[in-house]
Amino acid sequence: MMASSARSALGACCALIIATGPARAACELKLGIVGGLSGATAQWGAAIKAAVEFVAADANAAGGLKVGAESCHVTTSAFDTKATAEGAAAAGNGLASQGIKFVLGPVVSPEATGIKPIAARNGMLVFLNSYAKNAIGPQWPLVFHEGPGPSVWADPIVKVAKSQFGLKSVVVVAPNDQGGTDIASVDADVYRQNGIEATTEYYQRGTANFAPIVTRILSHGPDAVDTASSAPSDAGVLVKQLRQAGFKGSIGRLGGAATDEILRISGGPEVLKDAYWYENVAIADPRVRAVYDDYRRVMGTAAPENTTMVLWVAAGRLLLKAISEAGTISDTKAVAATLRRQTVDDKYLGRGRWTGQKFFGINQEISYPFGIGLMVNGEMKPIQRADPPAE
């Protein structure tokens, strides 16, 4: 009887060890990835995916993310939104069904519109990069801005462009949805504040032939055309058709990094010729270049050249740090509170600051030093480093 009881006790003890041991070893933090992984915005989506997968792999290579008494293995789950609100909503529901609480992406405004209600309903913390005027706000306390919009960096770039090219007039071109109209209106206001006449033209997202828009642009006789938040491939086609139609002015890009793709599609520096643009980072900075070396070391392949990847890496690293310090992989409110107390300082990008209060009404936008790109007569100039202005 006693032997039987002992065996039963031993069996219960072993069962307890088996039940609790693997559970502690199997702590898993899964990060959601949301973005347009196909179509015109695939370059941006690929940058998010590469960045988050790198951040996860880097954390795992160090033994996992320390959360409380556990070291958690970091995994990812990606959804292709095709840059639509419906796709982003479906992605949000898909992530919720997996119990995922932390999401990086999307980028374009329709996607942000689609995912925010789903995220709020399921208590998800989201980092996105939409430039919509309501991308973040007090009504979305768990939504953070991965990088600043044109309200932060457009003015310094316009000042450089005006000085270099003598701009007196510009046409700002963007898609006719919130992802275009919100950004174009902010850009146009900044041009006007700098004494430059600005008009806007809009097109249906997915347009392949910009001939009618090119005709309207040329009728204005502008000194510059700004492609604003047009998808990289759209902007490349537009620039190519503008040059073919005889436009000689400069090309602006105050709406997201895409210079490599625009150059590829339009025909190269001899076609783009005179241009100015927002660069997410000062790419020539050795600290920034180090992320590409680390990516190759950890992932065994080259990183996407789109510089939005660097900002997503910084946001992912900041998020993991907040999760670790909050000591939870499920309480997004606690992680959000910890995030707000974080110092914006990254080994690749240097010291930044939290912004957003002035424009969005909430201080949940990460602003690191950014780059101002310039091409003069087909010659690429060094990217100028600029600090985000204090609010």
C-alpha positions as CSV (number, residue, x, y, z in Angstrom):
1,M,0.0,0.0,0.0
2,M,2.8,2.4,1.0
3,A,4.8,1.3,-2.1
4,S,1.8,2.0,-4.3
5,S,1.3,5.4,-2.7
6,A,4.9,6.2,-3.2
7,R,4.7,5.2,-6.8
8,S,1.6,7.4,-7.2
9,A,3.4,10.3,-5.6
10,L,6.5,9.8,-7.7
11,G,4.3,9.6,-10.8
12,A,2.4,12.8,-9.9
13,C,5.8,14.5,-9.3
14,C,7.1,13.4,-12.7
15,A,3.9,14.4,-14.4
16,L,4.2,17.9,-12.8
17,I,7.8,18.2,-14.0
18,I,6.8,17.1,-17.5
19,A,3.9,19.6,-17.5
20,T,5.7,22.6,-16.1
21,G,9.2,22.1,-17.6
22,P,8.4,22.3,-21.3
23,A,5.9,25.2,-20.7
24,R,8.7,27.3,-19.1
25,A,11.1,26.4,-21.9
26,A,8.5,27.1,-24.6
27,C,7.9,30.8,-23.8
28,E,7.1,32.3,-27.2
29,L,6.7,35.9,-28.2
30,K,5.1,36.1,-31.6
31,L,5.3,39.4,-33.5
32,G,2.8,40.2,-36.3
33,I,4.0,41.6,-39.6
34,V,1.4,43.5,-41.6
35,G,2.0,45.2,-45.0
36,G,1.7,45.1,-48.7
37,L,4.0,42.2,-49.6
38,S,2.8,42.2,-53.3
39,G,1.9,44.8,-55.8
40,A,3.1,48.5,-56.0
41,T,4.0,48.8,-52.3
42,A,5.9,45.5,-52.1
43,Q,9.1,47.3,-51.5
44,W,7.8,48.8,-48.3
45,G,6.2,45.5,-47.2
46,A,9.4,43.6,-47.8
47,A,11.3,46.1,-45.7
48,I,9.0,45.6,-42.7
49,K,9.2,41.8,-43.0
50,A,13.0,41.8,-43.3
51,A,13.4,44.1,-40.3
52,V,11.1,42.2,-38.0
53,E,12.5,38.8,-38.9
54,F,16.0,40.2,-38.3
55,V,15.1,41.7,-34.9
56,A,13.6,38.3,-33.9
57,A,16.5,36.3,-35.1
58,D,19.0,38.7,-33.4
59,A,17.1,38.3,-30.1
60,N,17.1,34.5,-30.4
61,A,20.8,34.4,-31.3
62,A,21.4,36.1,-27.9
63,G,19.4,33.3,-26.1
64,G,16.0,34.8,-26.4
65,L,14.2,37.8,-25.0
66,K,14.4,38.1,-21.2
67,V,10.8,38.6,-19.9
68,G,10.5,38.2,-16.2
69,A,12.1,34.9,-15.2
70,E,11.9,33.5,-18.7
71,S,13.8,33.7,-21.9
72,C,11.3,33.9,-24.7
73,H,11.8,32.6,-28.2
74,V,10.7,35.3,-30.7
75,T,8.8,34.3,-33.8
76,T,6.9,36.1,-36.5
77,S,3.8,35.8,-38.5
78,A,3.3,37.9,-41.7
79,F,0.2,38.9,-43.6
80,D,0.0,40.5,-47.1
81,T,-2.6,43.3,-47.1
82,K,-2.1,44.2,-50.8
83,A,-2.1,47.8,-49.5
84,T,-5.9,47.8,-48.9
85,A,-8.0,48.5,-45.8
86,E,-9.8,45.2,-46.3
87,G,-6.5,43.3,-46.5
88,A,-5.3,45.0,-43.3
89,A,-8.5,44.2,-41.5
90,A,-8.2,40.6,-42.5
91,A,-4.6,40.6,-41.4
92,G,-5.6,42.0,-38.0
93,N,-8.2,39.3,-37.6
94,G,-5.7,36.6,-38.7
95,L,-3.2,37.8,-36.1
96,A,-5.9,38.0,-33.4
97,S,-6.9,34.3,-34.1
98,Q,-3.3,33.4,-33.3
99,G,-3.3,35.3,-30.1
100,I,-0.7,37.8,-31.3
101,K,-0.6,41.1,-29.3
102,F,2.3,43.0,-30.9
103,V,2.2,44.1,-34.6
104,L,4.6,46.0,-36.8
105,G,3.2,47.5,-39.9
106,P,1.4,48.6,-42.0
107,V,2.5,51.6,-44.0
108,V,-0.1,53.2,-46.2
109,S,-3.1,55.0,-44.8
110,P,-5.9,52.7,-46.1
111,E,-4.1,49.8,-44.3
112,A,-3.9,51.8,-41.1
113,T,-7.6,52.6,-41.3
114,G,-8.4,48.9,-41.7
115,I,-6.3,47.5,-38.9
116,K,-6.8,50.0,-36.1
117,P,-10.3,49.0,-35.1
118,I,-9.4,45.3,-35.1
119,A,-6.3,46.0,-33.0
120,A,-8.3,48.1,-30.5
121,R,-11.0,45.4,-30.2
122,N,-8.3,42.8,-29.5
123,G,-6.0,44.9,-27.3
124,M,-3.1,44.8,-29.8
125,L,-0.2,47.2,-29.7
126,V,0.6,48.4,-33.2
127,F,3.6,50.3,-34.7
128,L,2.6,51.7,-38.1
129,N,4.0,54.3,-40.5
130,S,1.0,55.9,-42.2
131,Y,1.2,59.6,-42.9
132,A,-2.5,60.1,-42.6
133,K,-3.5,63.0,-40.4
134,N,-5.2,60.7,-38.0
135,A,-2.7,57.9,-38.2
136,I,-2.2,58.1,-34.4
137,G,-4.1,60.0,-31.8
138,P,-5.4,60.1,-28.2
139,Q,-8.3,57.8,-29.3
140,W,-5.7,55.1,-30.2
141,P,-3.5,54.8,-27.1
142,L,-2.0,51.5,-28.2
143,V,-1.0,52.8,-31.7
144,F,2.5,54.1,-32.2
145,H,4.2,55.8,-35.1
146,E,7.3,53.9,-36.3
147,G,8.7,57.1,-37.9
148,P,7.7,60.7,-38.4
149,G,5.5,62.1,-41.2
150,P,6.0,65.2,-43.3
151,S,4.9,67.4,-40.5
152,V,8.4,66.8,-39.0
153,W,10.7,66.7,-42.0
154,A,9.1,68.4,-45.0
155,D,10.0,71.9,-44.1
156,P,13.8,71.4,-43.9
157,I,13.8,69.5,-47.2
158,V,11.7,72.2,-49.0
159,K,14.2,74.8,-47.8
160,V,17.1,72.9,-49.2
161,A,15.2,72.3,-52.6
162,K,14.2,76.0,-52.9
163,S,17.8,77.1,-52.3
164,Q,19.3,74.5,-54.8
165,F,16.7,74.7,-57.6
166,G,15.2,78.1,-57.1
167,L,11.6,76.7,-56.9
168,K,8.7,79.1,-57.3
169,S,6.0,76.6,-58.1
170,V,5.3,72.9,-57.6
171,V,2.6,70.3,-58.4
172,V,2.1,67.6,-55.8
173,V,0.9,64.3,-57.1
174,A,-0.6,61.5,-55.0
175,P,-3.3,58.7,-55.0
176,N,-6.8,59.9,-54.5
177,D,-7.3,58.0,-51.2
178,Q,-6.4,59.0,-47.7
179,G,-2.9,57.6,-48.2
180,G,-2.4,60.3,-50.8
181,T,-4.7,63.3,-50.0
182,D,-3.6,63.6,-46.4
183,I,0.1,63.7,-47.2
184,A,-0.2,65.8,-50.3
185,S,-2.2,68.5,-48.4
186,V,0.5,68.7,-45.7
187,D,3.3,68.8,-48.3
188,A,1.5,71.5,-50.3
189,D,1.0,73.7,-47.1
190,V,4.7,73.4,-46.4
191,Y,5.6,74.6,-49.9
192,R,3.3,77.5,-49.5
193,Q,4.8,78.4,-46.1
194,N,8.1,78.7,-47.9
195,G,6.7,81.0,-50.6
196,I,6.3,78.4,-53.3
197,E,3.0,78.2,-55.2
198,A,1.6,74.7,-54.8
199,T,-1.2,72.8,-56.6
200,T,-2.3,69.2,-56.2
201,E,-3.2,66.4,-58.7
202,Y,-4.6,63.0,-57.7
203,Y,-4.9,59.7,-59.5
204,Q,-6.5,56.3,-58.9
205,R,-4.2,53.9,-57.1
206,G,-3.1,51.3,-59.6
207,T,-3.0,53.6,-62.5
208,A,-0.5,52.4,-65.2
209,N,-0.8,55.2,-67.7
210,F,-0.3,58.7,-66.3
211,A,-0.6,60.5,-69.6
212,P,-3.7,62.5,-68.7
213,I,-2.1,63.6,-65.4
214,V,1.1,64.5,-67.1
215,T,-0.8,66.7,-69.5
216,R,-2.5,68.5,-66.6
217,I,0.8,68.9,-64.8
218,L,2.5,70.4,-67.8
219,S,-0.4,72.9,-68.2
220,H,0.6,74.3,-64.8
221,G,4.2,74.9,-66.0
222,P,5.7,74.1,-62.6
223,D,9.3,74.2,-61.5
224,A,9.0,70.9,-59.7
225,V,6.7,67.9,-59.5
226,D,6.5,66.2,-56.1
227,T,5.4,62.5,-56.2
228,A,4.6,62.7,-52.4
229,S,3.2,59.3,-51.1
230,S,2.8,57.6,-54.5
231,A,3.8,54.0,-54.4
232,P,7.5,53.5,-55.5
233,S,6.6,51.9,-58.8
234,D,3.9,54.5,-59.5
235,A,6.3,57.3,-58.9
236,G,8.9,55.7,-61.2
237,V,6.4,55.4,-64.1
238,L,5.2,59.0,-63.5
239,V,8.7,60.4,-63.6
240,K,9.5,58.4,-66.8
241,Q,6.4,59.7,-68.6
242,L,7.0,63.2,-67.4
243,R,10.5,63.2,-68.9
244,Q,9.2,61.6,-72.1
245,A,6.7,64.4,-72.3
246,G,9.5,67.0,-72.0
247,F,9.3,68.1,-68.4
248,K,12.6,69.7,-67.5
249,G,12.0,70.7,-63.8
250,S,13.1,68.9,-60.6
251,I,11.4,65.9,-59.1
252,G,10.5,66.0,-55.4
253,R,9.6,63.1,-53.1
254,L,8.2,64.2,-49.7
255,G,6.3,61.0,-49.0
256,G,8.5,58.0,-48.2
257,A,11.8,56.6,-49.4
258,A,11.7,55.1,-52.9
259,T,14.7,56.6,-54.8
260,D,16.2,53.3,-55.9
261,E,12.9,52.1,-57.4
262,I,12.2,55.4,-59.1
263,L,15.7,55.4,-60.6
264,R,15.3,51.8,-61.8
265,I,11.9,52.3,-63.4
266,S,12.4,55.9,-64.8
267,G,15.7,55.0,-66.5
268,G,18.4,56.1,-64.1
269,P,20.2,59.3,-63.0
270,E,20.3,60.7,-66.5
271,V,16.5,60.7,-66.6
272,L,15.8,61.7,-63.0
273,K,18.5,64.4,-63.3
274,D,17.4,67.0,-60.7
275,A,15.7,65.7,-57.6
276,Y,15.2,66.1,-53.9
277,W,13.7,63.7,-51.4
278,Y,13.2,62.5,-47.9
279,E,15.5,59.7,-46.8
280,N,14.5,57.8,-43.7
281,V,18.1,57.8,-42.5
282,A,21.4,59.4,-43.3
283,I,22.6,56.2,-45.1
284,A,26.3,57.2,-45.3
285,D,26.5,57.3,-41.5
286,P,28.7,54.3,-40.5
287,R,26.4,53.5,-37.7
288,V,23.5,53.2,-40.1
289,R,25.5,51.1,-42.5
290,A,26.3,48.7,-39.6
291,V,22.7,47.4,-39.7
292,Y,23.3,46.0,-43.1
293,D,26.4,44.2,-41.9
294,D,24.6,42.8,-38.9
295,Y,21.7,41.7,-41.0
296,R,24.0,39.7,-43.3
297,R,25.8,38.2,-40.3
298,V,22.5,37.1,-38.6
299,M,20.3,36.3,-41.6
300,G,23.0,35.0,-44.0
301,T,21.8,37.2,-46.9
302,A,21.8,40.8,-48.0
303,A,19.1,43.2,-46.5
304,P,16.7,45.1,-48.7
305,E,18.2,48.4,-49.7
306,N,15.0,50.3,-49.0
307,T,16.0,52.4,-46.0
308,T,12.6,52.1,-44.3
309,M,14.0,48.8,-43.1
310,V,16.3,50.6,-40.7
311,L,13.5,52.5,-39.0
312,W,11.5,49.2,-38.6
313,V,14.6,47.6,-37.1
314,A,14.8,50.5,-34.6
315,A,11.1,50.3,-33.8
316,G,11.3,46.5,-33.3
317,R,14.3,46.8,-31.0
318,L,12.5,49.5,-28.9
319,L,9.4,47.3,-28.7
320,L,11.3,44.3,-27.5
321,K,13.1,46.4,-24.9
322,A,9.8,47.6,-23.6
323,I,8.3,44.1,-23.5
324,S,11.4,42.9,-21.6
325,E,11.2,45.8,-19.1
326,A,7.5,45.5,-18.6
327,G,7.9,41.8,-17.9
328,T,5.0,40.6,-19.9
329,I,4.2,39.2,-23.4
330,S,0.4,39.7,-23.1
331,D,-0.3,43.0,-21.2
332,T,-0.1,45.5,-24.1
333,K,-1.2,48.4,-21.8
334,A,1.7,47.8,-19.5
335,V,4.1,47.6,-22.5
336,A,2.7,50.8,-24.0
337,A,3.2,52.6,-20.7
338,T,6.8,51.3,-20.6
339,L,7.4,52.4,-24.2
340,R,6.3,56.0,-23.4
341,R,9.0,56.1,-20.8
342,Q,11.7,54.8,-23.1
343,T,14.6,57.0,-24.2
344,V,14.6,57.1,-28.0
345,D,18.2,56.0,-28.6
346,D,19.3,53.3,-31.0
347,K,22.8,51.9,-31.7
348,Y,22.2,52.3,-35.5
349,L,20.4,55.7,-35.6
350,G,21.7,57.5,-32.5
351,R,19.6,59.7,-30.3
352,G,16.1,60.7,-31.3
353,R,13.0,62.0,-29.6
354,W,9.3,61.3,-29.1
355,T,7.2,63.6,-31.2
356,G,3.6,63.8,-32.3
357,Q,1.9,66.0,-29.7
358,K,1.8,69.1,-31.9
359,F,0.4,67.4,-35.0
360,F,-1.5,64.3,-33.7
361,G,-2.3,65.3,-30.1
362,I,-0.3,62.4,-28.7
363,N,3.5,62.0,-28.1
364,Q,3.8,58.5,-29.7
365,E,5.8,59.1,-32.8
366,I,9.5,58.1,-32.9
367,S,11.7,60.7,-34.6
368,Y,15.3,59.9,-35.4
369,P,17.8,62.0,-37.4
370,F,16.8,61.7,-41.0
371,G,18.4,62.3,-44.4
372,I,17.9,64.9,-47.2
373,G,18.6,63.4,-50.6
374,L,19.7,65.6,-53.5
375,M,20.6,64.9,-57.1
376,V,21.9,67.7,-59.3
377,N,22.2,67.3,-63.1
378,G,22.3,63.5,-62.7
379,E,24.9,63.5,-59.9
380,M,23.9,62.0,-56.6
381,K,25.0,64.3,-53.7
382,P,25.9,63.0,-50.2
383,I,22.8,62.5,-48.1
384,Q,22.6,65.4,-45.6
385,R,21.8,64.5,-42.0
386,A,19.2,66.5,-40.3
387,D,17.9,66.3,-36.7
388,P,14.2,66.3,-36.1
389,P,13.0,69.7,-34.9
390,A,11.9,70.0,-31.3
391,E,8.2,70.6,-30.8
